[in-house]
Amino acid sequence: MYRRSLNFNDINKWLEEEDIVIGDCEDKPFTRFDPRVNRLYPVTNGVVNSVLATEEEKDGYRKFYVHGAANCIDLCKSMSRGEISGCFIEMNMCSGGCIKGPAAGDESISRFKVKLDMEETIERAPAEEDRMARVWEKVAFDKLFEDHSPREPLPTEDQIREILKITNKTKPEDELNCGACGYPTCREKAIAVFQHKAEVSMCIPFMHEKAESMSNLVMETSPNIVLIVGEDMRILEYSAVGEKYFGKTRSEALQMYLYELIDPVDFQWVFDTHQNIHGKRVNYPEYKLSTLQNIVYIERENAVLATFIDITREEEQAREEYEKKLETIDLAQKIIHKQMMVAQEIAGLLGETTAETKTTLTKLCHSLLEDGSEGGYAGGGEEREIPGVHLGSGAVPLKGVMTPRDTPEETGSKGYVHIGSAQPSGVKKAGYVRLNSGDLKKPGGNGGK
């Protein structure tokens, strides 16, 4: 086991600290034997060349090499599928092999030139077998590999779809598999996000789309529907809340024309006239939505910006209040009609009662008159003036209406009789007037005064 390792940058720094210049040093041969063709191992195909140089007879293996991380991964996948077998493979994770060494930062040296120089100067002959045998005896060529891979939790298919949806990948064609995040496919990156090995923001296409989104903050946080439409009625921007009302995600809406979503007549009018619309109420029965719309023309972008405010609840409340008012008015009209009917009935009853009362009183008067005619008058036949007294129309003196103390025996047929409206001089109120028998006239006469 190696406890320390040095790369070429470390060696160069060490030489500088010791003030050693390689070009000024004396050339000395290596103390170990020359490995010859085995010196080609740092360049691509170097190991294969070493095997071919030492091969005395065909071993039956096909020999090839690959270099670069992506190629090595593809080869391993192909081997796991059983597509490749019976091969001797030289695999270098570094593109071009180990040439120039790890962490070699000198860009002035071309790895292609080094490869050409090495292949030209190194002899394609195997190393001396007796010397190699002593080296092989100290080298173990077997290796036990154990599975020490971490056991990470794996997400379900629904969990993978939810993670992909965050980056607007709702369909297989949305998965670009560009590898910009460091993972070969979008699904593998979603699994890494689930395992907390990667972040959603590592998706470069998604972040690029998000950065280029116009008024991105408004689109994501506004409670109102926000639309930006081009001259051809194609939807250029669509706020996230639109999915709640129209059932279309942003990625779906950006592939649609406005007329596929709603009636574009107001948008077209704004485009044609360059005049804005403010506070217009528009209903969409198919979406059960009532909106208050503002549609404005953006000259610099030659586009139309629209904001839809959801007033569905307010419209329902106003409709309910209006219906309640109609019900109240209808109830009031019914009550008024009923009261009028009752008043008419009462008036009819009063009229009948009044007529009956008049008839009854008339009969009573006739009855009283008949009783008075039977007794006769107490007075004489001549007319007598009674100052300040006027007998009302139809008033007839009645016999026997007297006060208890003014009996006929005491007064000589004097008595009180109600003769209508009478106000003698010195008397303030109309009432009963005291008359004697001389003030009355027999029935059939001209009446008393």
PELIN-V896914 format. One record per residue. N is the residue number from 0. RES is the residue in one small letter. OMEGA is omega in whole degrees, 0 to 359 (999 if undefined). D_FIRST is the distance of its C-alpha to the first C-alpha in Angstrom with 2 decimals. Layout:
n-><N N>
res-><RES RES>
omega-><OMEGA OMEGA>
d_first-><D_FIRST D_FIRST>
//
This chain:
n-><0 1 2 3 4 5 6 7 8 9 10 11 12 13 14 15 16 17 18 19 20 21 22 23 24 25 26 27 28 29 30 31 32 33 34 35 36 37 38 39 40 41 42 43 44 45 46 47 48 49 50 51 52 53 54 55 56 57 58 59 60 61 62 63 64 65 66 67 68 69 70 71 72 73 74 75 76 77 78 79 80 81 82 83 84 85 86 87 88 89 90 91 92 93 94 95 96 97 98 99 100 101 102 103 104 105 106 107 108 109 110 111 112 113 114 115 116 117 118 119 120 121 122 123 124 125 126 127 128 129 130 131 132 133 134 135 136 137 138 139 140 141 142 143 144 145 146 147 148 149 150 151 152 153 154 155 156 157 158 159 160 161 162 163 164 165 166 167 168 169 170 171 172 173 174 175 176 177 178 179 180 181 182 183 184 185 186 187 188 189 190 191 192 193 194 195 196 197 198 199 200 201 202 203 204 205 206 207 208 209 210 211 212 213 214 215 216 217 218 219 220 221 222 223 224 225 226 227 228 229 230 231 232 233 234 235 236 237 238 239 240 241 242 243 244 245 246 247 248 249 250 251 252 253 254 255 256 257 258 259 260 261 262 263 264 265 266 267 268 269 270 271 272 273 274 275 276 277 278 279 280 281 282 283 284 285 286 287 288 289 290 291 292 293 294 295 296 297 298 299 300 301 302 303 304 305 306 307 308 309 310 311 312 313 314 315 316 317 318 319 320 321 322 323 324 325 326 327 328 329 330 331 332 333 334 335 336 337 338 339 340 341 342 343 344 345 346 347 348 349 350 351 352 353 354 355 356 357 358 359 360 361 362 363 364 365 366 367 368 369 370 371 372 373 374 375 376 377 378 379 380 381 382 383 384 385 386 387 388 389 390 391 392 393 394 395 396 397 398 399 400 401 402 403 404 405 406 407 408 409 410 411 412 413 414 415 416 417 418 419 420 421 422 423 424 425 426 427 428 429 430 431 432 433 434 435 436 437 438 439 440 441 442 443 444 445 446 447 448>
res-><m y r r s l n f n d i n k w l e e e d i v i g d c e d k p f t r f d p r v n r l y p v t n g v v n s v l a t e e e k d g y r k f y v h g a a n c i d l c k s m s r g e i s g c f i e m n m c s g g c i k g p a a g d e s i s r f k v k l d m e e t i e r a p a e e d r m a r v w e k v a f d k l f e d h s p r e p l p t e d q i r e i l k i t n k t k p e d e l n c g a c g y p t c r e k a i a v f q h k a e v s m c i p f m h e k a e s m s n l v m e t s p n i v l i v g e d m r i l e y s a v g e k y f g k t r s e a l q m y l y e l i d p v d f q w v f d t h q n i h g k r v n y p e y k l s t l q n i v y i e r e n a v l a t f i d i t r e e e q a r e e y e k k l e t i d l a q k i i h k q m m v a q e i a g l l g e t t a e t k t t l t k l c h s l l e d g s e g g y a g g g e e r e i p g v h l g s g a v p l k g v m t p r d t p e e t g s k g y v h i g s a q p s g v k k a g y v r l n s g d l k k p g g n g g k>
omega-><178 178 179 176 180 171 185 176 177 181 179 178 179 179 178 180 179 180 180 177 184 182 180 183 179 179 177 179 177 181 178 183 181 179 178 187 180 177 181 186 183 183 179 182 180 180 178 178 179 179 180 182 182 183 181 178 183 180 177 179 171 188 175 182 172 176 185 186 183 180 179 179 178 180 179 178 178 177 180 177 178 182 184 177 179 183 167 189 171 183 176 177 178 178 182 180 183 184 186 175 179 177 176 187 181 182 182 180 180 179 177 178 179 179 180 181 181 181 180 187 183 182 180 180 180 176 181 188 182 177 179 181 180 177 182 181 182 183 176 183 177 183 177 180 178 181 177 182 181 179 182 176 180 181 174 180 179 179 177 180 179 179 179 181 179 180 176 177 183 180 180 181 176 180 185 182 184 180 182 180 182 178 186 181 179 179 179 177 177 177 178 176 178 181 178 176 182 179 178 182 179 178 185 179 179 180 178 178 180 181 183 181 180 180 187 182 179 182 185 189 184 176 181 177 180 180 170 187 177 184 179 179 174 181 181 178 187 184 185 183 179 179 180 186 186 178 179 176 181 181 178 182 182 176 186 169 185 183 174 183 181 178 185 189 180 178 180 179 179 177 184 186 185 176 185 176 181 172 179 179 180 179 176 183 182 177 184 187 172 187 169 192 170 183 184 179 178 187 185 182 186 183 179 177 181 173 179 176 181 178 182 182 180 179 178 178 179 179 179 179 179 179 177 178 178 178 179 179 179 178 179 178 178 179 178 180 180 179 179 178 179 179 179 178 179 180 179 179 178 179 179 181 179 180 179 179 179 181 182 180 179 178 179 179 179 180 179 179 180 178 182 182 179 184 181 180 178 187 180 186 183 180 180 180 175 186 174 181 179 176 180 181 179 181 182 177 182 179 171 178 186 174 184 184 180 179 181 182 186 190 182 178 171 177 178 177 178 187 178 182 181 179 178 180 181 179 186 186 173 180 181 180 181 182 172 185 180 180 182 182 180 177 180 180 181 180 180 177 999>
d_first-><0.00 3.78 6.38 9.18 10.71 14.28 16.92 20.26 22.04 19.78 20.38 24.08 24.40 22.81 25.26 28.11 27.43 27.49 30.52 29.16 30.85 29.20 32.67 34.03 31.46 32.40 31.03 29.22 27.88 24.19 23.54 21.80 23.99 25.05 23.24 26.48 26.56 22.78 22.89 24.43 21.31 21.34 24.87 26.23 27.18 25.16 23.14 26.42 28.15 25.66 26.26 29.98 30.10 28.61 30.55 33.41 35.01 34.96 32.35 34.06 31.39 32.41 30.02 29.72 27.46 27.36 26.04 26.39 25.47 28.94 29.17 25.85 27.05 30.43 29.02 27.02 30.26 32.22 29.95 30.25 34.01 33.91 35.26 32.72 31.71 31.29 29.42 26.54 25.36 23.44 22.49 21.65 21.69 22.74 26.36 26.85 23.28 20.74 23.58 23.87 20.19 18.95 21.22 23.59 26.77 29.16 31.72 33.83 31.69 32.37 29.59 32.41 33.56 30.13 29.85 33.32 32.75 29.60 31.37 34.39 32.78 30.06 31.59 31.37 30.90 28.16 26.16 27.58 26.83 26.83 24.25 22.06 22.50 20.83 17.74 17.86 18.01 14.43 13.14 13.20 15.31 15.68 14.03 15.46 16.19 17.67 19.99 18.72 21.23 23.42 26.91 29.08 32.89 34.76 38.15 41.35 43.24 45.73 43.06 41.57 45.12 45.76 42.70 43.71 47.26 46.18 45.31 48.63 47.15 49.75 50.02 47.59 48.86 47.81 44.13 43.33 39.64 39.15 35.46 36.12 34.59 31.21 32.00 33.48 36.52 38.65 38.22 34.44 34.90 37.46 35.03 32.48 35.35 36.11 32.52 32.68 30.04 32.68 36.08 39.41 39.91 37.03 39.58 40.73 43.96 44.99 44.47 46.31 49.17 49.28 49.39 52.20 54.26 57.60 58.20 55.13 55.65 59.22 58.31 55.79 57.71 61.40 63.37 65.73 65.35 64.60 65.13 65.00 66.80 67.16 70.42 69.82 69.39 65.67 63.77 61.50 60.39 60.62 59.81 57.60 60.54 62.37 60.44 62.22 65.66 65.36 62.50 60.57 57.10 56.59 54.76 57.63 60.35 58.98 59.59 63.21 66.56 68.56 71.37 68.92 68.45 71.78 75.08 74.44 78.10 77.71 74.64 76.55 79.51 77.35 75.92 79.42 81.13 78.29 79.85 77.90 78.51 78.23 78.65 79.61 79.48 78.11 77.67 75.37 76.76 74.18 71.44 73.73 73.12 75.50 74.35 75.58 74.51 74.09 73.61 73.32 72.96 70.13 71.54 68.43 66.41 69.50 68.46 69.91 68.31 69.54 68.97 70.21 70.93 71.15 74.63 74.90 75.30 77.86 79.84 79.91 81.12 83.80 84.91 85.14 87.14 89.47 90.05 90.83 93.36 95.00 95.24 96.78 99.29 100.22 100.71 102.86 104.98 105.54 106.57 108.94 110.47 110.93 112.51 114.89 115.90 116.50 118.52 120.59 121.24 122.23 124.49 126.10 126.71 128.13 130.44 131.71 132.16 134.00 136.31 137.02 137.67 140.02 141.90 142.14 143.37 145.84 147.24 147.41 149.34 151.78 152.22 153.00 155.44 157.20 157.52 158.97 161.55 162.99 163.81 165.42 165.38 166.88 168.02 170.80 170.82 170.76 167.70 166.57 164.21 161.39 159.99 156.20 155.73 154.58 154.30 151.16 151.29 152.28 152.93 155.82 157.48 156.95 159.42 158.48 155.43 156.61 155.41 156.35 158.86 160.53 162.20 164.92 167.56 166.62 165.84 168.21 165.58 163.08 159.34 155.90 154.63 151.40 152.64 149.43 148.60 151.08 151.00 154.41 155.05 153.60 151.11 147.42 145.99 147.20 148.24 151.28 154.75 157.76 160.62 164.01 165.80 167.52 164.27 163.54 164.98 165.78 163.41 164.10 165.04 163.42 161.04 161.17 160.34>
//
